[in-house]
Amino acid sequence: MRQDMISLMELQECELILHESAILHDRKAANPEREALETRCRQIRAGISLETLRRYDKLRTVGLGIVREVNGFCNACRLNITIGDLNRMRTGKMTTECPNCGLFLLLSDSNKPA
């Protein structure tokens, strides 16, 4: 599951760069860098489960789809995630989503399960 979250984070970064590029540059003009980014986004998507992608795409319609957890806090809503929930997420007994705001979480390597 962690690899899916790493892939989602990479996908989101790729999509954000593409969005910024579209704002700054003419979308119709040939741009090899943009085409390479679009190809990379498709490659990343191919490696993620459809269920996870559906949820991620739904979240992305209103903003971010995934954020980092740092020291037990969600970087989106800034609320604390209980140690029990973090341990369940790390052991796969619970989905890696913030119980407060619902975004996917890329868990930090600190706070290993007890």
Buried (B, 14 or more C-beta within 10 A) or exposed (E): EEEBBEBBBBBBEBBEBBEEBEEEEEEEEEBEEBEEBBEBBEEBBEEBEEEBBEBBEEBBEEEBBBBBBBEBBBBBBEEEBEEEBBBBBBEEEBEBBBBBBEBBBBBBEEBEEE
